[in-house]
Amino acid sequence: MNEELRRKARRRAFIRTNHPDRGGDTAVFIAGLAAFDEPDPPETPRLVRVTVVRRRPLLVRLLRVLARHRRPTRVH
């Protein structure tokens, strides 16, 4: 587990120093992230990262819209 924490810390440090928004080279950044994301043993298949976003029920979505809606102020 300790090795995993060190690996995450190295990845975060790499991102901080090489991120394109911070003036880093885009190609170096992409190649570095690909190297960090490679699985350790070569025989391990690489899994695709999938993010599942559940759609909320209609009633919940409507209530959220109504909760965000604010009446305009009377004083301009």
SVG drawing of the C-alpha trace seen along z (x, -y; Angstrom):
<svg xmlns="http://www.w3.org/2000/svg" viewBox="-42 -50 50 62">
<polyline fill="none" stroke="black" stroke-width="0.4" points="0.0,0.0 2.9,-2.3 4.2,-1.9 0.8,-2.8 0.8,-6.0 4.3,-6.9 3.2,-6.2 0.2,-8.5 2.4,-11.2 4.9,-10.9 1.9,-11.1 0.5,-14.2 4.0,-15.9 4.4,-15.1 0.9,-16.6 1.7,-19.7 5.0,-20.4 4.1,-19.3 0.4,-20.3 -0.2,-22.3 -2.2,-24.9 1.0,-25.5 3.2,-25.9 4.1,-22.3 4.4,-20.5 1.2,-18.7 3.0,-15.8 5.2,-15.2 2.2,-15.4 0.2,-12.9 3.1,-10.5 3.8,-10.8 0.2,-10.1 0.2,-7.1 3.3,-5.8 1.8,-6.3 -1.5,-4.6 0.1,-1.5 -0.4,1.6 2.7,2.9 2.7,6.5 2.6,6.6 0.3,9.6 -2.4,7.7 -5.1,6.4 -5.6,2.7 -9.1,1.8 -11.0,-1.1 -12.0,-3.7 -15.7,-4.2 -17.7,-6.8 -21.3,-6.0 -23.6,-8.9 -27.1,-7.9 -29.9,-10.1 -32.0,-11.3 -35.8,-10.8 -37.9,-13.5 -39.4,-14.7 -36.0,-15.1 -34.7,-17.0 -37.7,-19.3 -37.4,-20.0 -33.7,-20.9 -34.5,-23.3 -37.2,-24.9 -34.9,-25.1 -32.3,-27.0 -34.8,-29.4 -34.8,-32.7 -37.3,-35.5 -35.9,-38.8 -35.4,-41.4 -37.9,-44.2 -35.3,-46.9 -33.1,-47.7"/>
</svg>
